[in-house]
Amino acid sequence: MTMTVVEIHVPLTPVPGLGENDYAFPWIDDVEDFLAGLEEAEEFDSGEEYGDVYVFFIAGAPDEVLLSVAARVAGLERVPAGAFAVISDDEAEEFGRGRRVSLP
């Protein structure tokens, strides 16, 4: 039986105002810390760069809960605008091949 996985796609946009030697995407660590502390869902797999987005994966809860978590990720302080979710499953062969959901 397949398990629902929600992919959270975040544009790979550098944080403005950082120094020349600063890591351009500190929001990736912010999201990973947030996901590590979840009680209502779990991080399904490690996030990874995919084209012009960074994709995080969550599972282990009903769709509504997973989408709520994805919306909270999109609302984190340094996360760039334009994040969206894709409802997929653990047997998907490629990213982004499910139902796309806009995040606030």
N, C-alpha and C positions, 0 to 999 in steps of 0.2 A: 504494500500500500504506500502511495506517495505521501510526502509531507509537504505542506505549504511552506514556501520560503518567500519572504519579502526582500527584494533587493532595494536598497536605498542608493540612488544615483545622485552624486553631488558633483557639480562642475568643479574641475580642477582650477579654481581661481585663487591666486595668491592673496594673502591678507594684505591690504594696503598699509603703507606706513612702516613696514619692517625695514630693518637695516640690510645692507648689501649681503652680509654674511649670515643673516637669520634664515631659518627654515621657512620657506614660503607657504607651507600648508599646515600650520600648527593645529588647525581645526580637525585634522585627521586624528591626532592624539586625543583631542577633546571628545570626539565621537566614540573612539575606542574605549576611553575611560567611562563614558556614559553607558555604553552597551555592556561593559563588564559588570556594572553595578545593577543591571536589570534583575527584577524578581519575576515580572509577569511574562517575560519572553527570554530567549537566549540567543546569543550570537551563534549563527549557524556555521560560519566559516570565517576565516580571516578576510578582511577587506583587501581589495586590490585595484590598481589603476587599470582602467579599460578605456582606451581612446582618450577623450577629453573629459572624462569623469572618473571619480573614485567610487567604487561600489562596496557597500557594506551589506551583510546578509544577516537576517534575523529569522527565527522560526520558534516553534514550540508553543504556539498560542493560536487562538482563532484569528481569522483575517482582521476583524475589527480591532483587536488588541495590537496586532502587528502594525496595522496602519496608524494607530494612535502613537505607537512608539516611533514610527518613521516620521510622523508630523512633529514630535518632540525633538527628534534629531535635527530636522530642518530648521527648527526654531532656536537651536543653540546659538549663543552669541556670535561666534566667529564663523559659523557655517555660511558659505556664500549662498546668495539667492539662486533660485532655479533648480533646487533639488526636486526629485520626483521618485515615486516608488513603482516597482513592478511586482505584481503578484505572480509568482512562479511556483515551481515545486523542486524537490531535491533530485529529480531525474532530468531536469532541463539540460540540454547539451550546450546552450549558449546563454549569455546574459541578455536581458531585455526582451525576452520572447514571451512575456505574459501580458496581463492586463496592466496598462500604465495608469497610474493615479497621481494627479497633481497634489503637491503638498503645499500647505500655507507658508 
